[in-house]
Amino acid sequence: MATPIFKPSISHSHRLFDSLFFHTNLPNQVSIPKKRPSLSSASSELNPVRPEVYFCVGTHIIPHPKKVEKGGEDAFFVSSYNGGVIAVADGVSGWAEQNVNPALFSQELMANASSLVGDEEVDYDPRILLRKAHATTSSIGSATVIVAMLERNGILKIANVGDCGLRVIRKGQIIFGTSPQDHYFDCPYQLSSEVVGQTYLDATVSSVELMEGDTIVMGSDGLFDNVFDNEIVSMMARYVDVAEAAKALANLAHNHSTDSNFDSPYSLEARTRGFDVPWWKKIVGMKLTGGKLDDITVVVGQVVSS
């Protein structure tokens, strides 16, 4: 079996496709109001109906510091369809070694997904959305990807391939989180232009019932490699505005990524997988530490009712 393309620590960011696209590094927030069903007061008392819910979304991206001028390799979109759709794709930087722009695949994949969210065949299934978006992507390259689709009844459907992630926070606690998929350390599952890559069938599919007040934090591995879950919870508790929350989380991840002394989730995972400093450094108490320089994409969604 062909070896999957290695995904090094250098990655990028950028770009939204959809009527609700936002540009890199601008504080972004959008609310998507929905109407309640029309009911008489009598019927409402006898048969209480749960209010419809939707996302109020804030986004922020910080590119890898050495590749800002080259654009980004991450891509994402926010859609108002139904209760809201959010997605992040992280282009695999290893393609640059083959003179391929790693951004093109992730950008086209997100563009295709954003245009297909209302497709009848998709039927609000994130895995089918990945299948159709992947099938219509013609660019060379590969990307990790996560898609979350919120139904108006509060059911959040998630499909992810690779190490982009999502957390659901309720009343100061994480009640759900996705797990990364990888072949080996720093080589995640990825949708690819090559037949040896993964497909929508390899996606991890999840479903979570949300309620008003829940917070969704989605991001590329640039976020989750540099920020612990308890830090995410603490940061979300400090902000009401979703755009400010997304910006604060991205800044925290960036600061950690440039700190060689910070014992990050990435360095902790590396040591767990057998990567560490030479033995003679261990003798004097040294260990592998530091954040991971990368593109950092953060999408924060607040669940609100009509």
Wavefront OBJ file of the C-alpha trace (Angstrom):
o trace
v 0.000 0.000 0.000
v 1.331 3.414 -0.881
v 2.512 5.525 2.019
v 0.144 8.407 2.803
v 1.530 11.850 2.225
v 3.334 13.136 5.301
v 1.791 16.205 6.863
v 4.588 18.346 8.306
v 4.187 21.065 10.879
v 4.093 23.860 8.291
v 0.536 24.510 7.178
v -1.590 27.459 6.161
v -4.983 29.037 6.425
v -7.603 31.193 4.785
v -10.748 31.476 2.892
v -14.447 30.888 3.069
v -16.778 29.838 0.316
v -20.507 30.552 0.523
v -22.804 33.492 0.741
v -21.548 33.824 4.304
v -17.823 33.804 3.562
v -15.430 35.845 5.620
v -11.876 36.945 4.955
v -8.837 35.908 6.943
v -8.055 37.788 10.164
v -11.216 39.873 10.191
v -13.386 39.458 13.297
v -16.385 37.674 11.913
v -19.801 36.979 13.336
v -23.067 35.957 11.766
v -26.458 35.067 13.205
v -28.913 33.007 11.208
v -32.468 33.639 12.468
v -35.169 31.079 11.835
v -38.938 31.333 12.309
v -40.850 29.268 14.818
v -43.747 27.161 13.628
v -47.080 29.008 13.868
v -49.091 27.566 16.747
v -52.160 28.671 18.665
v -51.657 29.363 22.378
v -53.936 26.464 23.277
v -52.066 23.895 21.199
v -48.724 25.200 22.517
v -49.819 24.559 26.094
v -51.064 21.064 25.343
v -48.173 20.067 23.067
v -45.111 22.148 23.911
v -42.805 22.437 20.910
v -39.073 22.770 21.332
v -37.881 26.059 19.828
v -35.905 25.811 16.633
v -32.202 26.465 17.093
v -29.444 27.805 14.892
v -25.787 28.844 15.044
v -24.425 32.286 15.746
v -20.891 31.939 14.381
v -17.552 33.712 14.836
v -14.369 32.855 12.942
v -10.682 33.715 13.045
v -7.565 32.522 11.249
v -3.875 33.115 11.924
v -1.547 31.794 9.189
v 1.793 30.130 9.806
v 4.163 33.061 10.478
v 6.610 32.113 7.727
v 4.029 31.711 4.967
v 1.619 34.574 5.442
v 2.512 36.152 2.119
v 1.835 32.888 0.242
v -1.793 32.670 1.218
v -3.252 29.745 3.098
v -3.639 26.009 3.011
v -6.595 25.877 5.395
v -10.085 26.615 4.110
v -13.492 26.785 5.742
v -17.068 27.864 5.145
v -20.162 28.823 7.106
v -23.627 28.261 5.647
v -27.051 29.414 6.822
v -28.727 26.278 5.471
v -31.184 24.752 7.950
v -29.774 25.389 11.456
v -26.325 26.113 10.041
v -23.390 24.259 8.523
v -19.728 24.797 9.437
v -16.691 23.073 7.982
v -12.890 23.250 8.081
v -10.346 21.661 5.732
v -6.580 21.643 6.283
v -4.475 21.280 3.137
v -1.595 18.816 3.447
v 1.640 20.773 3.178
v 3.694 17.825 1.965
v 2.393 18.442 -1.556
v 4.594 21.531 -1.801
v 7.572 19.186 -2.156
v 6.017 18.066 -5.451
v 5.527 21.647 -6.651
v 1.809 21.500 -5.908
v 0.065 24.356 -4.096
v -1.443 22.589 -1.043
v -4.116 25.280 -0.703
v -5.912 24.463 -3.941
v -7.343 21.108 -2.878
v -8.687 22.288 0.486
v -10.151 25.457 -1.036
v -11.903 23.623 -3.864
v -13.151 20.924 -1.497
v -14.767 23.563 0.724
v -16.146 25.464 -2.271
v -17.794 22.303 -3.556
v -19.148 21.385 -0.135
v -20.635 24.836 0.386
v -22.471 24.644 -2.928
v -23.869 21.195 -2.145
v -25.275 21.659 1.370
v -28.840 21.917 0.052
v -28.499 19.113 -2.488
v -31.415 16.672 -2.346
v -29.103 13.655 -2.487
v -27.053 14.963 0.446
v -30.228 15.005 2.558
v -28.436 16.780 5.390
v -25.931 13.942 5.846
v -22.367 15.276 6.350
v -20.757 12.072 5.130
v -22.683 12.208 1.855
v -21.722 15.872 1.582
v -18.069 14.842 1.886
v -18.563 12.163 -0.762
v -20.068 14.530 -3.302
v -17.652 17.383 -2.564
v -14.662 15.054 -2.831
v -15.920 13.520 -6.075
v -16.216 16.945 -7.720
v -12.808 18.220 -6.550
v -10.332 18.140 -9.423
v -7.314 19.857 -7.829
v -4.207 17.827 -7.022
v -3.540 17.435 -3.311
v -5.217 16.271 -0.125
v -6.737 17.629 3.061
v -8.069 16.689 6.443
v -11.651 17.840 6.878
v -14.539 18.127 9.314
v -18.167 19.064 8.620
v -20.902 19.752 11.184
v -24.550 20.225 10.178
v -27.103 21.495 12.692
v -30.746 20.562 12.233
v -33.347 22.991 13.534
v -34.437 20.426 16.128
v -30.989 20.637 17.745
v -29.375 17.500 16.320
v -25.768 18.146 15.245
v -24.401 15.689 12.692
v -20.617 15.508 12.285
v -18.277 13.774 9.850
v -14.493 14.121 10.100
v -11.529 12.663 8.278
v -8.150 13.286 9.915
v -7.186 15.677 12.689
v -9.428 18.712 12.351
v -11.600 18.684 15.442
v -14.718 19.820 17.279
v -15.707 20.278 20.913
v -19.168 20.836 22.403
v -19.210 22.879 25.621
v -22.230 22.955 27.921
v -22.301 24.800 31.248
v -18.528 24.952 31.481
v -17.836 21.335 30.546
v -16.938 19.539 27.341
v -19.731 17.044 26.729
v -18.476 15.841 23.343
v -15.254 15.893 21.352
v -14.059 14.289 18.141
v -10.945 12.126 18.051
v -8.197 12.514 15.423
v -7.561 9.749 12.913
v -3.987 9.015 11.859
v -1.865 6.368 10.167
v 1.060 7.239 12.425
v 2.272 10.305 14.291
v 1.834 13.488 12.220
v 0.307 11.603 9.303
v -3.480 11.970 9.556
v -6.206 10.437 7.453
v -6.927 12.679 4.479
v -9.185 12.984 1.472
v -6.924 13.022 -1.557
v -6.762 13.368 -5.310
v -4.886 10.043 -5.266
v -6.725 6.713 -5.133
v -4.567 5.607 -2.175
v -6.136 8.236 0.083
v -9.172 7.931 2.312
v -12.789 8.374 1.227
v -16.019 9.437 2.885
v -16.358 5.815 4.056
v -13.381 6.383 6.368
v -15.015 9.349 8.073
v -15.920 9.148 11.737
v -19.619 10.003 11.968
v -21.139 11.385 15.167
v -24.441 12.843 16.314
v -25.008 15.109 19.330
v -28.215 16.658 20.639
v -27.613 20.342 21.342
v -29.577 22.860 23.341
v -29.709 26.623 23.526
v -26.572 27.999 25.165
v -24.231 25.237 23.989
v -20.959 26.356 22.395
v -19.270 24.603 19.481
v -15.532 25.039 18.924
v -14.239 23.737 15.591
v -10.737 24.097 14.224
v -7.802 22.750 12.293
v -5.039 20.903 14.136
v -3.266 24.233 14.562
v -5.770 24.874 17.361
v -5.922 21.472 19.030
v -2.161 20.791 18.802
v -1.495 23.949 20.789
v -4.422 24.405 23.186
v -5.644 21.947 25.809
v -9.348 21.288 26.258
v -9.390 22.914 29.702
v -7.914 26.064 28.157
v -10.659 26.083 25.522
v -13.326 25.839 28.217
v -11.702 28.583 30.270
v -11.399 30.883 27.261
v -15.009 30.365 26.192
v -16.194 31.279 29.697
v -14.579 34.712 29.344
v -16.369 35.788 26.157
v -19.981 36.305 25.147
v -19.258 37.523 21.605
v -18.439 34.552 19.351
v -16.131 36.553 17.082
v -14.086 37.746 20.046
v -14.001 34.218 21.437
v -12.705 32.811 18.136
v -10.040 35.513 17.952
v -8.934 34.927 21.545
v -8.630 31.180 20.999
v -6.646 31.652 17.786
v -4.302 34.098 19.534
v -3.792 31.680 22.417
v -2.966 28.863 20.008
v -0.551 31.111 18.131
v 1.216 32.188 21.320
v 1.601 28.589 22.445
v 2.841 27.532 19.014
v 5.790 29.934 19.228
v 6.713 29.040 22.830
v 9.520 26.473 22.890
v 9.033 25.906 26.627
v 5.285 25.272 26.519
v 4.398 21.628 27.068
v 1.743 21.552 24.357
v -0.725 18.804 23.413
v 1.505 18.245 20.359
v 4.735 17.750 22.347
v 2.914 15.582 24.872
v 1.566 13.376 22.072
v 5.028 13.242 20.471
v 6.578 11.919 23.686
v 3.746 9.409 24.038
v 4.545 8.159 20.523
v 8.234 7.755 21.352
v 9.671 11.065 20.125
v 11.834 12.882 22.677
v 15.169 14.571 23.291
v 18.386 12.438 23.236
v 19.098 10.307 26.316
v 21.902 12.557 27.489
v 19.458 15.460 27.750
v 17.002 13.320 29.665
v 19.689 12.675 32.282
v 19.666 16.371 33.184
v 15.897 16.455 33.286
v 15.181 17.825 29.810
v 12.278 16.685 27.642
v 10.719 17.502 24.293
v 8.529 20.599 24.665
v 7.170 23.391 22.514
v 4.122 24.202 20.463
v 3.599 23.392 16.802
v 3.894 26.191 14.268
v 0.953 25.869 11.933
v -2.002 27.633 10.401
v -4.677 28.142 13.017
v -8.333 28.126 12.010
v -10.992 28.619 14.688
v -14.776 28.565 14.263
v -16.950 29.210 17.316
v -20.687 28.546 17.150
v -23.198 29.549 19.803
v -26.503 27.660 19.788
v -29.414 30.116 20.035
v -33.149 29.712 19.562
v -35.489 31.590 17.292
l 1 2 3 4 5 6 7 8 9 10 11 12 13 14 15 16 17 18 19 20 21 22 23 24 25 26 27 28 29 30 31 32 33 34 35 36 37 38 39 40 41 42 43 44 45 46 47 48 49 50 51 52 53 54 55 56 57 58 59 60 61 62 63 64 65 66 67 68 69 70 71 72 73 74 75 76 77 78 79 80 81 82 83 84 85 86 87 88 89 90 91 92 93 94 95 96 97 98 99 100 101 102 103 104 105 106 107 108 109 110 111 112 113 114 115 116 117 118 119 120 121 122 123 124 125 126 127 128 129 130 131 132 133 134 135 136 137 138 139 140 141 142 143 144 145 146 147 148 149 150 151 152 153 154 155 156 157 158 159 160 161 162 163 164 165 166 167 168 169 170 171 172 173 174 175 176 177 178 179 180 181 182 183 184 185 186 187 188 189 190 191 192 193 194 195 196 197 198 199 200 201 202 203 204 205 206 207 208 209 210 211 212 213 214 215 216 217 218 219 220 221 222 223 224 225 226 227 228 229 230 231 232 233 234 235 236 237 238 239 240 241 242 243 244 245 246 247 248 249 250 251 252 253 254 255 256 257 258 259 260 261 262 263 264 265 266 267 268 269 270 271 272 273 274 275 276 277 278 279 280 281 282 283 284 285 286 287 288 289 290 291 292 293 294 295 296 297 298 299 300 301 302 303 304 305 306
